[in-house]
């Protein structure tokens, strides 16, 4: 494994970014117009020009055979999520060597996945797509839509952790009471649910779980029947109303 580029400590902060090899933004769409619904999730490069957003929205509407009214709504949703991401850029982050629990509880078509594993925040070369590819291969999952869905779910959680880190630093700076208290708040609040990396793994760690760890964090993959899928979709539809 290549050397890590560590997240900032209290003395050496880094600027906001998602702790992955590529700093891509997870985008999720859930738009309904006149009884028709567009649900999708994908990643977006925040460095791409905003002019690409409308082009993407038009192509999506064409590919999914949606009414033209969806173009504006899709473009606005993407722009809003990108603007939120960019609002954190340039702000300080502090964590130190930490790993955090990542949970999967998703359904993709007929495949239901539940899992719980640890992710190294200190590894800026981690790759959620590669993790998802390895997961699907090891679990014998053939549906090509499952891998991207797993990667998106991981990226969304890492993004949320990064945002919580920045927010905690803001609050600690506002409420700080002396330098020692400030550093204590940074160490406790910014880490959230993180656990100490050295205590857990020693000086070796990997973002991709080894098979010998499966007895501790055992993934569950179920293939659902048509009836079970229909029941879940009906329940999801009721919950969104």
PLY file of the C-alpha trace (Angstrom):
ply
format ascii 1.0
element vertex 241
property float x
property float y
property float z
element edge 240
property int vertex1
property int vertex2
end_header
0.00 0.00 0.00
1.23 3.46 -0.78
1.94 5.92 1.99
-1.00 7.81 3.38
-1.58 11.53 3.32
-2.89 11.97 6.88
-5.80 14.11 7.90
-4.83 17.12 9.95
-4.11 17.06 13.64
-4.84 19.96 15.96
-1.47 21.44 15.07
-1.43 20.59 11.36
-4.88 20.87 9.82
-5.75 19.99 6.24
-8.34 21.63 4.05
-11.78 20.10 3.60
-12.06 17.16 1.26
-13.60 13.70 1.21
-11.02 11.11 2.37
-10.75 9.23 -0.92
-8.30 9.18 -3.83
-10.58 11.37 -5.93
-12.50 14.20 -4.30
-15.82 13.50 -6.00
-19.23 14.61 -4.76
-22.00 12.03 -4.26
-25.18 13.34 -5.88
-28.62 11.88 -5.22
-31.79 12.73 -7.13
-35.35 12.03 -6.02
-37.71 14.18 -8.09
-41.39 13.67 -8.83
-43.42 15.69 -11.34
-47.04 14.92 -12.26
-46.85 11.36 -11.02
-43.54 10.53 -12.71
-40.44 10.02 -10.61
-36.71 10.27 -11.23
-34.46 8.55 -8.70
-30.74 8.29 -9.31
-27.37 8.51 -7.60
-23.96 9.22 -9.09
-20.68 11.04 -8.47
-19.71 14.46 -9.81
-16.37 16.18 -10.18
-16.73 19.57 -8.43
-14.02 20.97 -10.72
-16.12 20.42 -13.84
-17.72 23.57 -15.28
-21.30 24.18 -14.20
-22.32 24.34 -17.85
-22.05 20.55 -17.84
-24.95 20.30 -15.39
-27.67 21.28 -17.87
-26.10 19.08 -20.54
-26.20 16.14 -18.14
-29.79 16.92 -17.11
-30.96 17.02 -20.72
-29.21 13.74 -21.51
-30.71 12.09 -18.43
-34.22 13.21 -19.35
-33.75 11.93 -22.89
-32.32 8.57 -21.78
-35.07 7.98 -19.21
-37.81 9.33 -21.50
-38.95 11.85 -18.90
-41.01 15.01 -19.56
-38.95 18.14 -20.40
-39.95 19.71 -17.05
-37.48 17.38 -15.35
-34.49 19.12 -16.95
-34.76 22.21 -14.75
-35.46 20.23 -11.59
-32.55 17.85 -12.12
-30.16 20.69 -12.92
-31.26 22.66 -9.85
-30.86 19.66 -7.56
-27.34 18.96 -8.80
-26.38 22.63 -8.54
-27.68 22.88 -4.98
-25.73 19.83 -3.86
-22.55 21.04 -5.56
-22.93 24.49 -3.98
-23.25 22.92 -0.55
-20.08 20.88 -1.12
-18.17 23.93 -2.34
-19.25 25.92 0.72
-16.95 23.72 2.82
-13.92 23.97 0.54
-10.94 25.75 2.06
-12.04 25.11 5.64
-9.87 23.30 8.17
-10.29 19.67 9.19
-8.77 17.89 12.21
-8.99 14.18 12.94
-5.67 12.44 13.35
-5.30 8.69 12.79
-8.85 7.35 12.96
-11.07 4.72 11.44
-14.84 5.00 11.37
-17.63 2.44 11.00
-19.38 2.37 7.64
-22.77 0.73 7.40
-24.53 -0.61 4.34
-28.26 -1.27 4.34
-29.35 -0.97 0.72
-31.48 -2.72 -1.86
-30.61 -2.71 -5.54
-33.25 -4.38 -7.70
-33.52 -7.89 -6.17
-30.33 -7.72 -4.10
-30.47 -6.74 -0.42
-27.16 -5.90 1.26
-26.38 -5.33 4.92
-22.85 -4.89 6.16
-20.70 -3.07 8.70
-16.98 -2.46 8.31
-14.26 0.02 9.23
-12.84 2.71 6.96
-9.46 4.40 7.38
-9.97 8.17 7.28
-6.23 8.62 7.16
-5.95 6.99 3.74
-6.44 9.56 1.00
-5.80 6.90 -1.61
-8.82 4.79 -0.70
-11.19 3.92 -3.53
-14.87 3.17 -2.76
-15.43 1.86 -6.29
-12.57 -0.62 -5.95
-13.89 -1.70 -2.56
-17.35 -2.22 -4.07
-15.91 -4.19 -6.98
-14.02 -6.48 -4.59
-17.09 -6.86 -2.37
-19.30 -7.92 -5.30
-16.68 -10.36 -6.56
-16.20 -11.96 -3.13
-19.95 -12.21 -2.52
-20.75 -13.52 -6.00
-23.00 -10.56 -6.84
-23.65 -10.39 -10.59
-26.02 -7.41 -10.86
-23.86 -4.62 -12.38
-25.89 -1.93 -10.58
-24.94 -3.15 -7.11
-21.28 -2.07 -7.17
-21.95 1.60 -8.00
-24.72 1.72 -5.36
-22.34 0.42 -2.68
-19.68 2.95 -3.68
-22.17 5.82 -3.54
-23.38 4.74 -0.09
-19.78 4.73 1.17
-19.01 8.12 -0.38
-22.15 9.66 1.15
-21.12 8.53 4.63
-17.53 9.74 4.21
-18.86 13.08 2.97
-21.12 13.37 6.01
-18.20 12.60 8.33
-16.06 15.27 6.66
-18.86 17.85 6.98
-19.39 16.97 10.64
-15.68 17.45 11.20
-15.74 20.96 9.73
-18.89 21.85 11.68
-17.34 20.63 14.93
-14.29 22.79 14.35
-16.49 25.84 13.78
-18.36 25.22 17.01
-15.20 24.56 19.01
-13.65 27.81 17.81
-16.74 29.73 18.85
-16.97 28.07 22.24
-13.30 27.58 23.05
-12.19 28.32 26.60
-8.43 28.41 26.62
-6.02 26.54 24.40
-6.09 23.22 26.27
-9.87 23.16 26.26
-9.89 23.96 22.55
-7.57 21.06 21.71
-9.60 18.71 23.90
-12.78 19.64 22.06
-11.04 19.09 18.72
-9.83 15.66 19.73
-13.18 14.53 21.14
-15.80 16.17 18.91
-14.05 16.05 15.55
-13.45 12.33 15.79
-17.16 11.56 16.28
-17.59 7.79 16.33
-14.04 7.17 15.19
-11.83 4.69 17.02
-8.09 4.79 17.46
-6.40 3.31 14.39
-3.17 2.25 16.09
-4.94 0.42 18.92
-7.15 -1.44 16.47
-4.70 -2.36 13.71
-1.23 -1.52 15.02
0.76 0.11 12.24
-0.93 -1.80 9.43
-4.38 -1.12 8.04
-6.40 -1.73 4.91
-9.63 -0.25 3.68
-10.61 -3.56 2.06
-11.56 -6.10 4.72
-9.67 -9.38 4.73
-11.55 -12.65 4.79
-10.28 -13.48 8.28
-12.25 -10.47 9.56
-15.57 -11.67 8.17
-16.43 -13.50 11.39
-16.45 -10.11 13.14
-18.11 -8.02 10.43
-20.05 -10.53 8.40
-21.83 -9.16 5.31
-25.36 -10.29 4.52
-26.53 -10.54 0.92
-30.05 -11.75 0.12
-31.71 -12.26 -3.25
-35.35 -11.24 -2.96
-38.30 -12.71 -4.78
-40.58 -10.58 -6.95
-43.17 -10.62 -4.17
-40.64 -9.42 -1.59
-39.45 -6.63 -3.89
-43.05 -5.51 -4.52
-43.72 -5.44 -0.77
-40.56 -3.41 -0.06
-41.31 -0.94 -2.85
-44.85 -0.48 -1.55
-43.48 0.17 1.94
-40.91 2.64 0.58
-43.63 4.44 -1.36
-45.76 4.79 1.78
-42.80 6.13 3.74
-42.13 8.87 1.18
-45.67 10.23 1.33
0 1
1 2
2 3
3 4
4 5
5 6
6 7
7 8
8 9
9 10
10 11
11 12
12 13
13 14
14 15
15 16
16 17
17 18
18 19
19 20
20 21
21 22
22 23
23 24
24 25
25 26
26 27
27 28
28 29
29 30
30 31
31 32
32 33
33 34
34 35
35 36
36 37
37 38
38 39
39 40
40 41
41 42
42 43
43 44
44 45
45 46
46 47
47 48
48 49
49 50
50 51
51 52
52 53
53 54
54 55
55 56
56 57
57 58
58 59
59 60
60 61
61 62
62 63
63 64
64 65
65 66
66 67
67 68
68 69
69 70
70 71
71 72
72 73
73 74
74 75
75 76
76 77
77 78
78 79
79 80
80 81
81 82
82 83
83 84
84 85
85 86
86 87
87 88
88 89
89 90
90 91
91 92
92 93
93 94
94 95
95 96
96 97
97 98
98 99
99 100
100 101
101 102
102 103
103 104
104 105
105 106
106 107
107 108
108 109
109 110
110 111
111 112
112 113
113 114
114 115
115 116
116 117
117 118
118 119
119 120
120 121
121 122
122 123
123 124
124 125
125 126
126 127
127 128
128 129
129 130
130 131
131 132
132 133
133 134
134 135
135 136
136 137
137 138
138 139
139 140
140 141
141 142
142 143
143 144
144 145
145 146
146 147
147 148
148 149
149 150
150 151
151 152
152 153
153 154
154 155
155 156
156 157
157 158
158 159
159 160
160 161
161 162
162 163
163 164
164 165
165 166
166 167
167 168
168 169
169 170
170 171
171 172
172 173
173 174
174 175
175 176
176 177
177 178
178 179
179 180
180 181
181 182
182 183
183 184
184 185
185 186
186 187
187 188
188 189
189 190
190 191
191 192
192 193
193 194
194 195
195 196
196 197
197 198
198 199
199 200
200 201
201 202
202 203
203 204
204 205
205 206
206 207
207 208
208 209
209 210
210 211
211 212
212 213
213 214
214 215
215 216
216 217
217 218
218 219
219 220
220 221
221 222
222 223
223 224
224 225
225 226
226 227
227 228
228 229
229 230
230 231
231 232
232 233
233 234
234 235
235 236
236 237
237 238
238 239
239 240
